[in-house]
Amino acid sequence: MSRWSTLLIGYKTLGVVFGGLVTSPLYVYPSMPLKSPTKEDYLGICSIMFWTLTLIGVVKYASIAIKADDQGEGTFALYSLLCRHVNIGILSSKHVSSNSSLSHSIHEGTKKKSRLGIFFESSMVARRVLLFVAILGMCMLIGNGILTPAISGTSAVVLIVILLLQKFGTSRVSFLFSPIMAAWTLSTPLVGIYSIIHHYPTIFKAISPHYIFRFFWSWLLLGGTVLCIIGSEAMFADLGHFNQRSIQIAVLFTIYPSLVLTYAGQTAYLIKNPNDHDDGLYKFIPIAVYWPIFIIATSAAVVASQSLISATFSVIKQSVVLIISLE
């Protein structure tokens, strides 16, 4: 695949894969039960969000989990990969059809099995727990795919329109939605940079883990910071629609820097205006560009659910492939 083709596919991922992730700044600060927050509180929150995005978004999903592709995506792809190399679970060697997309030999060559693999083969309880975890992971993603459209969509009519568009295929839907998400992804970090310069230029000192340890004393607020990474599982689950390289390029050069600058800008504003956290995103937008950003934000929130809709389709498709392989 040529470089331009990869960049084009990377652009399309903005409209399908990253909707839930890039719109998370709309929800993070308002979801936190902050009472009389201090500068140290905000620095701790910013530090946690930075390292959460780095370790989970970039290291875990974009660098490691995304490579676990097995003719499908999601948690079941990891499970089927294990079944290929270790005789565990529902995909034992006697069940896998030679014509199936998952038909590669489970015991390829004479590779020596690890101690962990031998343990799972010898323990029925361990195999069942592993299968349960795989099913649980898929169910959690499907649950997220059901809840996110209901939260992000502004009305039932909008959701019906989004769902009706799915019949045109992921490629066309992504091409339709990508301009909206690209406008959001590029505009919010610019506002963030302005806010950093104008309100708190030294905000990036929050990268130091020192602020995380101080913030852990307020552990009840950690639930809100988790929202900064919501939707990241879609980049793994949507791997069947887009190749690894395009998703990695989109993460490293657009999504990750955009979110870091946006959250840094929000935090810089809130350090100077500590009581505006309930509406932290819209308050830190300069008046001169408020309405254009508001329109972009509303449009982005409407189509943000596309990433989870597409990811839900992917994991269900993968589970169907596994079921067919048993027949």
Phi, psi and omega in degrees: 000132182289165181297320181292324177296319178296318179295322179295316178294322176300321176295319180295330180298335180299326184277345185237313191278320194252013184303310181294325183288312186287339178268004180300332177301342177292336191243338192297299184295317178299337182278350184270133179280064183280133177231115183050056182293147179255174177299321180295325177299313182293323177295321177295318178297315180297320179296316179297318180295320179298311183287331175294314178297322182290310187284319183272311183290311186272307186286307186290302187278307187286340183250327187247297187297328184293341179279350181273068181257130181224062184056032182176188190221168171085192184300322180293334176295318176297318181295317181292327175296319176298319181294333179292322188259344178227137183280081182228162168064206187281344183257061176281168186297334182279349181261332188285122181287146180289343180261000183283155175294345178254029193271006177298149183298133179291323180253067182293131177062211180236041182296137180285131182282147178282167178297324179294320178297318178297322179297315180293324179294327185270348184243112177295322180297316180297320179295319180291322177296319179297316178296320179298318179296319179297315179294320179298317178299319178294318181294323179295321177293319178297319177299319176296322179293336177277318185283321185300313177300323180293328180277317186282323181294142181276343179197164178296327181297317179298317180295322178297318179297315180298317180292324178293332180289342184297333183293343180279354177098154184297321183298314181289321178296318180296321179294327179287319185271339185301320178301322179295311182290328177294319178298319178294314184296328182270333184278319183295321176293331176295318175295322178298317178298317178300317181293322178298311181295320187280327188251315187205083186297338182266024185298332185286359170292344178293347177298333180299127179298348178306320182288334178294313182298325177290324182287335183299343175294336176257057189295341179294341181273353184294332179300324180289324181292336179298332182296342181293342182249005181297136182093352181294332180294342180294329180293332176278316184288335181269014183298335180291338180269334184222151182280165183303312187300318182294320179292319179296319178298315180298319180294308189288328188251350178230300189295308184298306178297326179297313181293319180299314181291324179294312179294323177296319178294318176301313182295319178301318178294316185290334175297323178273339179229070192297342184263009181261017186291337180294338178224048190300327183286308186289330181291329184273000176279127178301146183302324185298331182241017186299308187291320174300317179293324179298316179295317179296318181296318179296316179295319180295320179295327180293316185267001182298330182291347182301322182298318181284327175298313180293320180294321178297317176301319183295313183290327176293320177299318179296319180295326177294320178300319179294320179294318179298325182295343180275345185280000000 
